[in-house]
Amino acid sequence: MKRAFHVGDHVRWNSEAGHVSGRITRVHTRDVDYKGHTHRCTPDDPQYEIASDTTDHVALHKGRALHRID
């Protein structure tokens, strides 16, 4: 089952430091170079750019790694 998220959704994900939460700021549907790596994205399998709630960190994740919390 694919999870569809949208800009503004509040989500959490598991990182090396534990669970992190943030808001989706952008949805990528085409391959994107991000932090020195090419992230593969398609309209059917997008990647979501997320701003952390507690730090200035921005992460890029696929929907399968995210859980809606609002």
N, C-alpha and C positions, 0 to 999 in steps of 0.2 A: 504494500500500500504506500503510495507516494504522499508525502506531506507537502502541502502548498502553504507557503508563508508569504506575507506581504510587508512592504515598508511600514514601519511603525509597530509591528508585532513585537511583544515582549517574550523573549525566549531564554532558555538556559541550555548549557551544554557542558560536557565533562571535559576538563582540560587536565594537564599534568598537575596543576595546583588544586584540583578539585572542581566542584561545580561553579560555573560562572554564568551570570545573567547579563542581558543587554537588550537593546532594541535594534531591529533590522533597519539599516539605513539605505541599503541598495540591494537590488536583485540582479545578478549577472546571468545572462542567458547565452553568452558567447564566451569562448576562451578568453581569459584575462591574465595578464602578467601582474603578479602581486607579491611583493616582498622577495623579488628575485626568482620566483617560480611561476611556471605556467599552470594555471588551474583550468581544468577542462569543465566546460559548462555547455549546456544545451537548453532549449526551451522546455524540454521534458525532464531535464535533470539540472536545474540551476544551482548556483552557489549564492549564498547569502552573506552580505557584508554586515557585520554586527558591531556596534559600539558598546563596550562594556559599561555596566552601570556604575562600577566603582573605580575604574582607572581610565586612562586615556587610550587604552589598548583597543585596537580594531582587529577583528578576526574574520576569516572567510571560511564558511562551512557549508556542506551539502545538507539538505533537509533531513536526511536520515540521522544526523548527529544532533538535531535540535528537538526541543520539547517546548511547546507553547505554555506559558505560565500565567497568562491573563485570560 
